[in-house]
C-alpha cells in the first residue's frame, strides 16, 4: 500500500519487572527508572527479533519532552525519523522512562504517539487497545453499550458517550480517555486517527483501504454540535457501510481539513512544550491576534502576568476583562485560549504590561523586542 510504519511501543517497565521477577510496579521513581533501564534493552531486542523474521530492520528512539523543547531539537527529531524511514528502517519510539520525570514526561504512549504522528506529518495514527472500538459505555459492564465508529469533530464532545469507566493497566498508563485526547491532538494536525483492537494488526491494511477508497462523509449532514440522536444515527449509517464493505469494527476520528489543521510549529507550541505561567490579555487584543493580519502580541495588550517564567519559555495565553483602571477584573471568568513563547521574563513583563512598545526601553533600560511574542511564537487551537 506504500505506507511506511512507525511503532510507538510501551512495555519497557513491564519487561523489566518480568526480567527481575518483581511482581508489582514500585512507587519510588528511582526504582521504576532502574527497572525501565533493564526493560528497554530487552524490549527493543524483542522488536528486532520479530521484524528480523521478515527481513526488516528496526531502530530505537527514546524521547522525553526535554528532547523537543527547542524548535531545532523538534526538527532534528523529525529529520532523524524521516531518515530512518527513507533507509527502510522501522522506528520504534518509546518514552525514555529511565530519565523522564513528571515535569517532562509525555505521561502516556497515546499522547506520545499523537505527537510523533504530528512530528512526521503522518497520514494515519492507529491507537491499539483491548476493545474493537469506542462505545457509548463500557461494553463489559453495560450490554446496551453501542459502538461509536465515526467521530467527525471532537471539540464539541461526544453526545451520550461515557468515557469515565475503565482505566489503564496497573503497569501501563492510559485508557479510552487518553486515546480521545490523543485523537484530538492528531486530528487537529490533519491526521486520520483510528482506534482498534490490538490483537488483530492484520486489520490495519483493510481499514486504510476502506478509508482511502470507499469512505465518504458529507459534512452538511452532520454538525459537530449535533444532538445525541443525530450522532447515534450517524453511527448506524457508518456501521452499515462497514458491514457492506466487510471492514472490521473500529472508530475513525476525522482529520481537520487544511483550512483548520495546525501547522507544525503551532502544534509544537501547543503540545510539544511545557507551560510555565500565564499572560492575560483583553478580548479586543485577542480578536486582533486572530485577525487575518495575524498581529503579534504587544505589551499594551497585557493586563496581568501570572507565575514566573524566563524569556522564550512557553506560557498560557488567557483572556480576561480589563477595568477602566487597566487592571484585571477578578470578578469575571478567565479563559485559556492559546499559548505563546514570551520574549520577556515574567518580571520584565510585569513592568511593561499595558504600555506601548515605545516605552519598553524607558522602563527596562533596554528593549529585546517591540513584541511580547512574535506571531511565529503564538499558537491557538483550530478555529471553527
Beta strands, then each sheet from edge to edge (+ up, - down):
strand 1: 7-8
strand 2: 57-63
strand 3: 89-95
strand 4: 124-129
strand 5: 134-135
strand 6: 147-148
strand 7: 150-151
strand 8: 192-197
strand 9: 251-253
strand 10: 275-281
strand 11: 302-306
strand 12: 314-319
strand 13: 335-341
strand 14: 378-380
sheet 1: 1+ 3+ 2+
sheet 2: 4+ 8+ 9- 7-
sheet 3: 5+ 6-
sheet 4: 11+ 10- 12- 13+ 14-
end
